Amino acid sequence: MEGLFGSYRVLLAPMAGVSDIAFRSLCLEQGADLAFTEMVSAKGLSFANEKTRHLLALADGETQVGVQLFGHEPDVMASQAAWIEDALGENLAYLDINMGCPARKIVSKGDGSALMKTPGLAADIVRAVKDNVQHPVTVKFRRGWGEGDETAVDFALRMEDAGADAVTVHGRFAEQLYRGSADWGVIGRVKEAVSVPVVGNGDIRCGADAVAMAQQTGCDAVMIARGAEGNPWLFAQVQAALAGHPEPAAPSIEERIAMARRHARLLTQREGRNIVRMRKHAMWYLAGLPGAAAARGCINYCTNLEDFDAVFDELLEIAVAHS
Ligand SMILES: Cc1cc2nc3c(=O)[nH]c(=O)nc-3n(C[C@H](O)[C@H](O)[C@H](O)COP(=O)(O)O)c2cc1C
């Protein structure tokens, strides 16, 4: 599998509400080659919205980041892409444009996957952004909009023609949301059609999945989202599998709890309302552990680090008692 722009081949996906500096730093530490910010509203940035700007903060030790923008106005997208390039300089790896998000509040404004239904506008956005920045510009989209109506190959060709430097394909239709399984065939079809690098995305849950996707599709890089929730170790497993090495063993209960504790601490270093985010991460880290179902209720009331530590302490005790 060839690298995307060099050595980036295993990527943490942009994830709203998840891929903040805390989660990115843990995924990078475990072997992600590059991580994407949560999607950033171009409109929000243009209003100098502080809440939007802090999405662009870098994690400790993060030398390069992928930034994902969403919006539908070519001029706003272009001016904000230039602002990001200026603000991040060498720390910016590339700018991605979100054309895949199916959330109603996004598509109702013509953003995200709605752009798959307006490919002319989507191409205008790519051209406008490309004209305004030096960094590579990539586009992330889905198999198509309506279930059964695969438009990804045509769409990819139009994005390439408009100047996109790479494309990321998630093998589900927008109307499918996250239902069913991702179709990797479409990644292969896009790869055959375009000459820019193609990133494959959807349903990578273990190292073997990444190897299978790479072999079946010929993709240049793989992108991982939900599989890494509560499981940053997935990046180490994927890197090992792609290198042809045995996958490292799954983390022990103690390691899972220790990672959850670190995650909570990292979140307190982030601006804004942080620790509430830890509730969902805690559920993910602890899923399936003895006592986790009962801890769920407590986690929903955690409002600070001490609250989380108390839950983790209790779960550790239960785990030790079970072992
Ligand atoms: C909580 C969550 C937030 C997401 N936020 C974004 C986002 O901001 N931008 C984007 O392009 N995709 C977003 N996605 C989609 C993922 O990047 C990815 O395309 C999708 O989850 C399929 O990959 P997976 O099977 O590895 O999860 C999000 C997905 C989830 C579950």
Ligand as a Chemical Component Dictionary entry (heavy atoms), coordinates in Angstrom:
data_LIG
# 
_chem_comp.id                   LIG 
_chem_comp.type                 NON-POLYMER 
_chem_comp.pdbx_formal_charge   0 
_chem_comp.three_letter_code    LIG 
# 
loop_
_chem_comp_atom.comp_id 
_chem_comp_atom.atom_id 
_chem_comp_atom.alt_atom_id 
_chem_comp_atom.type_symbol 
_chem_comp_atom.charge 
_chem_comp_atom.model_Cartn_x 
_chem_comp_atom.model_Cartn_y 
_chem_comp_atom.model_Cartn_z 
_chem_comp_atom.pdbx_ordinal 
LIG C1  C1  C 0 -19.270 10.274 16.436 1  
LIG C2  C2  C 0 -18.922 10.439 14.981 2  
LIG C3  C3  C 0 -18.584 11.688 14.495 3  
LIG C4  C4  C 0 -18.255 11.853 13.149 4  
LIG N1  N1  N 0 -17.903 13.084 12.709 5  
LIG C5  C5  C 0 -17.479 13.239 11.434 6  
LIG C6  C6  C 0 -16.960 14.486 10.977 7  
LIG O1  O1  O 0 -16.862 15.475 11.726 8  
LIG N2  N2  N 0 -16.552 14.566 9.667  9  
LIG C7  C7  C 0 -16.620 13.496 8.819  10 
LIG O2  O2  O 0 -16.235 13.600 7.668  11 
LIG N3  N3  N 0 -17.089 12.304 9.235  12 
LIG C8  C8  C 0 -17.486 12.157 10.508 13 
LIG N4  N4  N 0 -17.894 10.930 10.940 14 
LIG C9  C9  C 0 -17.804 9.779  10.011 15 
LIG C10 C10 C 0 -16.458 9.058  10.162 16 
LIG O3  O3  O 0 -15.386 9.915  9.865  17 
LIG C11 C11 C 0 -16.398 7.818  9.255  18 
LIG O4  O4  O 0 -16.522 8.233  7.915  19 
LIG C12 C12 C 0 -17.493 6.801  9.533  20 
LIG O5  O5  O 0 -17.723 6.654  10.920 21 
LIG C13 C13 C 0 -17.158 5.423  8.934  22 
LIG O6  O6  O 0 -15.943 4.950  9.442  23 
LIG P1  P1  P 0 -15.885 3.827  10.623 24 
LIG O7  O7  O 0 -16.649 2.658  10.143 25 
LIG O8  O8  O 0 -14.419 3.567  10.822 26 
LIG O9  O9  O 0 -16.570 4.428  11.822 27 
LIG C14 C14 C 0 -18.261 10.749 12.267 28 
LIG C15 C15 C 0 -18.610 9.487  12.765 29 
LIG C16 C16 C 0 -18.934 9.317  14.094 30 
LIG C17 C17 C 0 -19.287 7.944  14.595 31 
# 
loop_
_chem_comp_bond.comp_id 
_chem_comp_bond.atom_id_1 
_chem_comp_bond.atom_id_2 
_chem_comp_bond.value_order 
_chem_comp_bond.pdbx_ordinal 
LIG C1  C2  SING 1  
LIG C2  C3  SING 2  
LIG C2  C16 DOUB 3  
LIG C3  C4  DOUB 4  
LIG C4  N1  SING 5  
LIG C4  C14 SING 6  
LIG N1  C5  DOUB 7  
LIG C5  C6  SING 8  
LIG C5  C8  SING 9  
LIG C6  O1  DOUB 10 
LIG C6  N2  SING 11 
LIG N2  C7  SING 12 
LIG C7  O2  DOUB 13 
LIG C7  N3  SING 14 
LIG N3  C8  DOUB 15 
LIG C8  N4  SING 16 
LIG N4  C9  SING 17 
LIG N4  C14 SING 18 
LIG C9  C10 SING 19 
LIG C10 O3  SING 20 
LIG C10 C11 SING 21 
LIG C11 O4  SING 22 
LIG C11 C12 SING 23 
LIG C12 O5  SING 24 
LIG C12 C13 SING 25 
LIG C13 O6  SING 26 
LIG O6  P1  SING 27 
LIG P1  O7  DOUB 28 
LIG P1  O8  SING 29 
LIG P1  O9  SING 30 
LIG C14 C15 DOUB 31 
LIG C15 C16 SING 32 
LIG C16 C17 SING 33 
# 
